[in-house]
Amino acid sequence: MEVKTKAYGTMDVSEKQKISLEAGFFGFEQFHEYVLLDAQQKPFLILQSLDDPQVAFILIDPAFFRGDYNPSVGNTELEKIGLINPLDSQALVLAVVTIPPKGDGAITANLQGPLVINRESRQGMQCIAQDSRWMTKHDILQEMAQQRTSSC
């Protein structure tokens, strides 16, 4: 299928990359259909809206910089997308990344509001982590450095 993207112009993508978010993202509830794309800069991904080409989110797997991440999302929430646990092998857990304008400040990830996707059904939802350790702004580079230091 052909998709207009914010970052890469028009692209051909597989139907298997399509993700449905029935409730949308917090603040973007009107957008429900997306495609998940590899970003040119690894380890990032892009969640591109099919409803509006100007709406796209940069994502990262939290395990990349926080090996101890477990969002502790309520099971009743996850049942809506056919999952029991966010650590289930069918679950793909991603965090929304914020890159400050003009490179001023830290690149952060929202671990308080992860996106959880059922890999099989390709249904997803943004959840609220029930663990108070997870905030909306985790400095990715700083936490990677801390993880490296503590594992030495």
N, C-alpha and C positions, 0 to 999 in steps of 0.2 A: 504494500500500500504506500502511496505517496503522502508524505507529511511535510508541512511547512514548519521549520524550526526557527527559534530565536537565534541560536548560535551558529547553525550550519546551513541555513537556507533550506531549499527543498531536498528531501532525502527519500530514498526507498527503504522502507523498514518492513520487517516480517510482522504478520498478525500476532505472532507469539510474543512480541514485545509490548503489546497493548495491555494496559493496566486500567482497571475500573475502580474508582473511589466513589462509592455511593454517596458518602457525606462530603466529599471534597476535602480540601485542607482547611484548617482554621484560618478564617479571613478570605478564603477563596472557595467558599462552599458551592458557588455556581458552576465550577469546573469539575467534571466527573471522569472524563476520558483522557488518558495519557498514553505515551509510549516511553519505555525505559531505554535510554541510549547510553553507550559508552562515551565518556567525555574524551577529548584529545589528551587531557592531562590525567594520567592515572594517579591515584585510585578512585577518581571521582566518576560519578554517573550523572546523567541529566534526565529528569522527568519532565518531558515536554507535553504541554497541554494540546489536545486535539481540538479543543473548543476555541482556543485563542492562541495563535502562534507567538504572541508576545509574553505568554505565561509559561515559564519554565523554572524548575528548581534544580539546584546542584545538590547532589546527595553523596554520602559516603557510608560505607559499612563501619559502624562504630568499633567493631573488633579490630580494625586497622590501627587504631590509636588507644583503645581501651579494651584490653583483653578480658577484663572483668565485667564488661557491660552486660547487664540483664535488666531490661526495662520493667520487669515485674508488672506486666499489664494484666488487668482483670480478665479471667477466662470467659466471663459472660460477654465481654466486649468482642473478644476474638472469635467467639462462636458465630458472629455475624458474617465472618468471612471464611468459616469452615475450619478454623484452627482451635487447638486446645491450649497451646502454650507458645509464647514467642520464641522459645528455644527449640521448637519442633523442627525436624529436618525439612518440612514443607514450608516453613516460615522464612521469609527474607526480611531482615530488619535493617532499615536504613535511617540515617539522620540527615536532616536538612542543613546545608552548609550556608553560612553567610560570609561573603567576601567583601570587606569594606571598600568603599569607593576610593580610587586613587591609591590603593595599597596602604592607606593609613590605618593601622591597627591590626589586630589578630584575625586570622581566619578561624571562625568558630563553627561548632556543630551543636545543634539542638538535640540533646539527649533526653530532655524532658518530654518532647513530643515526637517520638519516632514514628516513621511510616512502617507498618507491618503489612507484608504482602503474602498471600497464599500463592506459592509458586505454581501449584497445579491449576487452580481456578483463575488465577491472575486477578483476584479481587484483593483490594487493599483498603487500609484505613489508617488515619493518623490517630494515635492513641496518646494517653497521658501516662507517663511512667509513675508508678506508685512509690518508687524509692526516692527519698529526699536528696540523695547524693547527686541526682541527675538534674542539671540546670539547662536553661535555654542557650547558654553560651559557654561552651567548653573550647578552650584554646587548643586546637588540634596539634600544632607543632610543640607547644609547651608540654602537653600530656604525652606525646610521643617521646620527648626527651626524658621525662620523668619515668616512663615505663622502661626505657633503655637503661637508665641509671639504676633503678630498683632491681633489674634482672641481672646486673653484673655482680 
